[in-house]
Amino acid sequence: MTLYDLDARRRTGWSYPHAAVRPQIPIAIYGNAWCGRTQLIRRALDRAGIDHAYVDLDRHPDAHRKLRALAAGRLRTPVVHIDGEWLMEPTLREVDRVLASRGVWR
């Protein structure tokens, strides 16, 4: 199962079977309210019940400057930080892969 599968399962009342034993790791999403990919990743994590922080770069220009420096001056959103790993403009499948490698998702 991937994060893509959640929408269909959510409509049928399915829930993550191992939610009580799922490890909690620091996850932060940096993006914009108008960015479709940012919102897609946020919704997928919300549906999966995976805790994460969200930083709207339009409202936090200091975070925007720091991330631009991290990205060598060319910032594209979203930027996802998962347990020490930075993902620049990831797909949902890339986020899924990193979460699975950390034992948060299967």
C-alpha positions in Angstrom: 0.0 0.0 0.0 1.2 3.5 -0.7 0.0 6.9 0.3 -1.9 7.0 -3.1 -4.1 4.2 -1.9 -5.4 6.1 1.1 -8.1 8.1 -0.5 -10.1 5.0 -1.7 -9.6 3.2 1.6 -10.6 6.2 3.6 -13.9 6.4 1.8 -14.6 2.8 2.9 -13.8 3.3 6.5 -10.4 1.6 6.5 -7.7 2.8 9.0 -4.0 2.2 9.3 -3.8 -1.2 11.1 -0.6 -0.5 13.1 -1.1 3.1 14.0 -0.3 2.4 17.7 3.1 0.9 16.9 4.1 3.3 14.1 7.3 5.2 15.1 7.1 9.0 15.3 9.8 10.9 13.5 10.2 14.6 12.8 8.6 15.6 9.5 8.3 19.1 8.2 6.8 20.3 4.9 7.9 23.7 3.6 5.8 25.1 0.8 3.0 27.5 -0.2 -0.7 27.4 0.1 -1.0 27.8 -3.6 1.3 25.0 -4.5 -0.6 21.9 -5.6 2.2 19.4 -4.9 2.7 20.8 -1.4 -1.0 20.4 -0.6 -1.1 16.9 -2.1 1.7 15.8 0.2 0.1 17.5 3.2 -3.3 15.8 2.5 -1.7 12.4 2.1 0.1 12.6 5.4 -3.1 13.9 7.1 -5.1 11.0 5.7 -2.4 8.5 6.8 -2.5 10.0 10.3 1.2 10.9 10.1 2.1 13.9 12.3 4.0 16.7 10.5 4.7 20.4 10.7 3.9 22.7 7.9 5.7 26.0 7.2 4.0 28.4 4.7 6.9 30.1 3.0 4.8 33.1 2.0 4.2 33.8 5.7 7.7 33.0 6.8 10.3 34.7 4.6 13.2 33.8 6.9 12.5 30.1 6.3 12.3 30.9 2.6 15.8 32.5 2.6 17.3 29.6 4.6 15.9 27.0 2.2 17.0 29.0 -0.8 20.6 28.9 0.6 20.2 25.1 1.2 19.1 24.7 -2.4 22.0 26.7 -3.8 19.8 29.7 -4.6 17.2 27.8 -6.6 14.3 27.0 -4.3 11.4 24.9 -5.7 8.6 23.8 -3.5 7.7 21.7 -1.7 10.7 20.9 0.5 10.2 18.0 2.8 12.4 17.3 5.8 12.0 13.7 7.1 14.2 12.6 10.0 17.3 14.4 8.8 16.8 13.8 5.0 15.9 16.8 2.8 13.7 16.2 -0.3 13.5 19.0 -2.8 10.3 19.1 -4.8 9.6 15.4 -4.2 6.8 13.3 -5.7 4.4 11.6 -3.4 6.1 8.3 -4.2 9.5 9.7 -3.1 8.0 10.8 0.2 6.3 7.3 0.5 9.7 5.6 -0.1 11.5 7.6 2.6 8.7 7.1 5.1 8.8 3.3 4.4 12.6 3.3 4.9 12.1 4.9 8.4 9.4 2.4 9.3 6.6 5.0 9.4 4.9 3.6 6.3 4.9 0.2 4.7 
